[in-house]
Amino acid sequence: MKFYNHCTAELSNEAKKVINASDWHPTYKAQLLSRAEDMLEAGKMIHTNTGGYTIPFNIIDVAQVVTILADTILED
């Protein structure tokens, strides 16, 4: 599988805004930002009959990505 540079400065800045709006511990925020940037870097998977490809996330998707990642970190 090939990964492309999908995490733009806009997406990263939006993730920082969403994460900084919370009252979580700074260490947790840093860990969450790192995971969010990794997820945004990989992009959104589009499945096709012959495999698939990735496209960049939209700005409006960032809050949902952060929420999902926050839930998975808390469950670890």
N, C-alpha and C positions, 0 to 999 in steps of 0.2 A: 504494500500500500504506500502510496506517495503522499506526503504532506506538503502543503503549500503555505506560504507566509500570509495567512488570513487574518492574523491579529494586528489590525492597524492601530495607529495612535488613537483614533477616535474610539474604537472599541475598548482599548485599554483604559482610556480616560473615563469612559462611561462605567466600566467595571469599578474603577477607583471611587467614583461618585456614589455608586450604589453601596459599596462596602463601607465607605466612610460615613454614610448616613446612619449606620447601625451603632449600637452601643457595645459592641463586642470588644474583647481584649485586643490590644495592638498586635500581639503575636499571632492570634487567630486571624486577624484581618490580613496580615502579611501572608500567612499560609493560604488563605482563601484566594487572595489576589493572584498568587503564583499558580494555583490550580485553575483559576478562571482564565488566566492568560494562556495556559496550556490548552484548555478546552477551546478557546476562541481561535488559537493558532491552528488547531486541527480542522476547524470548520464544521459546517453542517453536512452530514452525509446524505447524499441523494442516491437511492437504490434504483438500479435499472435491471433489465433482463440479463445483461451481460456483465454485471458487477455493480459498479457505482462510481461516483466521483464526489468531491467535496466543493462546497461553495462557502463564501464568507457568511458569518452571521450578520443579521441586521442590528442596528442600534437598539431597536425595541426588544430584541431577543436577549439582551445582556442581563437584564434584571432576572429573567426566568432562569438563565444559566447559573447565575450567582446563587439564587434560591435553591436550586437543585443541588449544587455543589455544597452549599452550607448544610443542607440536610444530610448529605452523605458523609461529610466530615464529622458531624455530631454523632452519627451512628457508629463510627469506627471505634 
